[in-house]
Structures are given as C-alpha cells and as structure tokens.
C-alpha cells in the first residue's frame, strides 16, 4: 500500500490563491482534475522525482470552509538547499512561515507555513 494523495480544504472560488501558494510558492505542478470531478471546483498539485509521482495534494472546496489548524500535509525536500529555497519562495509570496519547530523532529529540519486559506503545511528535509 502507498499514499496516493492528501486532501486539503479550500473556500469556493479561490483556485487562483491555491495556485499562488501550492504552485508558485511551494513549487508543485498543477495537474488537471478528471472531467468527472472538475465541476466540483478546487485544483490538484503534484511533485515528481523523475517520472515517479512522490507527492500529490488535492485542494477541494468545502462549504462552509474551516482551515485545518493542526492537520497538515508533510512534504519532504531532497536537501537543505531545496528546503531553504522553498522557504524563501513562501516568504516572498507573503505567506506565514515559522522555523520555531526546526529541530524538534529527530532526523529532520523543518518549517511550518500557512497557505492563503490558513491551512497548515509542513516542509522538511532529512538532516543526513
């Protein structure tokens, strides 16, 4: 068994903001939703390692919308340099970012950010 995707809630009609955070700031590639699901709103993003999909985040419309305060996707960068570059893109995008728990998960360095809807996202890299 393996994980296919993580679903994150978003408000209706805010796909442009989802693209700004998940596409531009996080650096994930947007992929088209299947035609049978496209009418529901939201958007999907994916990361690849070569031809292998290594992460997929589905942004789905939720009415009424409530951001996830603690639940979150945890995304892994390949190196500390990629982690720092991702943090810089998020910061330049004007999003909330915290290194307060940088060294609190053994074997990783990490930060937490909030997307444009207030959902928590963790980004980490192995320390070795």
MOHUDA-V97065 format. One record per residue. RES is the residue in one letter. OMEGA is omega in whole degrees, 0 to 359 (none if undefined). NEAR is the number of other ideal C-beta (glycine too) atoms within 8 Angstrom. Layout:
RES | OMEGA | NEAR
RES | OMEGA | NEAR
This chain:
X | 175 | 1
X | 179 | 3
X | 178 | 4
X | 180 | 4
X | 172 | 8
X | 178 | 8
X | 177 | 6
X | 182 | 12
X | 176 | 13
X | 176 | 15
X | 178 | 8
X | 174 | 7
X | 184 | 5
X | 181 | 10
X | 179 | 11
X | 178 | 6
X | 176 | 11
X | 179 | 16
X | 181 | 11
X | 181 | 10
X | 188 | 14
X | 179 | 13
X | 185 | 13
X | 185 | 9
X | 179 | 14
X | 179 | 14
X | 177 | 8
X | 180 | 11
X | 175 | 8
X | 176 | 11
X | 181 | 8
X | 173 | 6
X | 175 | 10
X | 181 | 6
X | 181 | 5
X | 181 | 4
X | 187 | 7
X | 183 | 8
X | 181 | 4
X | 185 | 8
X | 182 | 8
X | 179 | 12
X | 184 | 10
X | 181 | 13
X | 187 | 15
X | 172 | 12
X | 181 | 12
X | 167 | 9
X | 190 | 5
X | 179 | 4
X | 182 | 3
X | 175 | 6
X | 182 | 7
X | 177 | 6
X | 176 | 10
X | 180 | 12
X | 177 | 13
X | 175 | 11
X | 183 | 13
X | 181 | 11
X | 177 | 11
X | 178 | 9
X | 353 | 5
X | 181 | 4
X | 172 | 11
X | 181 | 6
X | 177 | 10
X | 182 | 10
X | 183 | 6
X | 178 | 5
X | 184 | 5
X | 167 | 10
X | 174 | 9
X | 183 | 7
X | 184 | 11
X | 174 | 9
X | 183 | 11
X | 186 | 5
X | 174 | 7
X | 178 | 8
X | 177 | 6
X | 177 | 10
X | 179 | 15
X | 179 | 8
X | 178 | 8
X | 177 | 13
X | 179 | 13
X | 178 | 8
X | 180 | 12
X | 180 | 13
X | 179 | 9
X | 178 | 7
X | 178 | 10
X | 182 | 4
X | 177 | 12
X | 181 | 5
X | 180 | 11
X | 173 | 8
X | 186 | 7
X | 180 | 5
X | 185 | 10
X | 187 | 8
X | 185 | 5
X | 179 | 4
X | 186 | 8
X | 177 | 3
X | 182 | 6
X | 162 | 9
X | 188 | 9
X | 169 | 12
X | 174 | 13
X | 178 | 13
X | 174 | 14
X | 176 | 11
X | 183 | 13
X | 180 | 9
X | 181 | 12
X | 177 | 7
X | 179 | 12
X | 175 | 12
X | 177 | 12
X | 177 | 11
X | 187 | 15
X | 172 | 14
X | 177 | 13
X | 180 | 7
X | 180 | 6
X | none | 3
